[in-house]
Amino acid sequence: MSEPLTVTRIAHSCHLIQIGEKTILTDPWFSEKMFYHPGEPVALRPETLPHLDAVVISHEHYDHCDLRAFRRYRDHDVPMVVAGPVVAKARKAGFTDVTPLEPWQTAKIGDITVHAAPGLHGVYEVTYVIQAGGRSVYFAGDTLLTPELLTLGKRHGTFDLALLPVNGLTIRMAGNKQVVMNADDAAELAAALRPRLVVPQHYAFTGGAVGDRLILRSDKDPGLFVKAVERLAPAVAVRVIDTGSPLVVAP
């Protein structure tokens, strides 16, 4: 029998995933600075987080790896599974239990299994399949769509939940280079994975008035993803969740 699964959006790609009594935090981001604004309320602060059994970090960008703020979390021995370039940053921030994973490698943290999958972004990135208590969650950080990701269902079976980036972020100063999945890309991945539920992430982010006008371009409406799923993956349930609102995922 599978255990209860709940996801709580903190902001951006930062979530609490609770499977039974186990709690996993994804891509911590709790603060802001010039050109990096969540664009939505941040639901929790590091010092108010519940006990964490694991943390996964997809890559080293500040809005996914806010270790300066996360140092305020009370337990610096919390197990962390990270992309290779994050290791030194995590240890410098005082975290002691840090495991790097390459794509297709696996780590066990008690009853939690974390499989790394490929990612493609402006810097080195991995994405994660998180399994525990008979449940399976795919967390996609802010990757682009790659052919390897379309095979995850065959590799790992049925997903209860997929958390997919959808804002199609492009860098104006790099010739409008796209570095994150857009709504249609994410819906195509949802169609391939066929999770019981898909939830969009990484859409409210803003570089501020100057950053959005001169540096970045992105789609900030998750409704675009909802419409894309209805068109490209009509058998997949989709939900947009507000920050701080726990969502129970049915078995």
Secondary structure, 3 states (H helix, E strand, C coil): CCCCEEEEEEECCEEEEEECCEEEEECCCCCCECCEECCCCCCCCHHHCCCCCEEEECCCCCCCCCHHHHCCCCCCCCCEEECCCHHHHHHHCCCCCEEECCCCCEEEECCEEEEEEECCCCCCCEEEEEEECCEEEEECCCCCCCHHHHHHHHHHCCCCEEEEECCCCEEHHHCCEECCCCHHHHHHHHHHHCCCEEEEECCCCECHHHHHHHCEECCCCCHHHHHHHHHHCCCCEECCCCCCCCEEECC
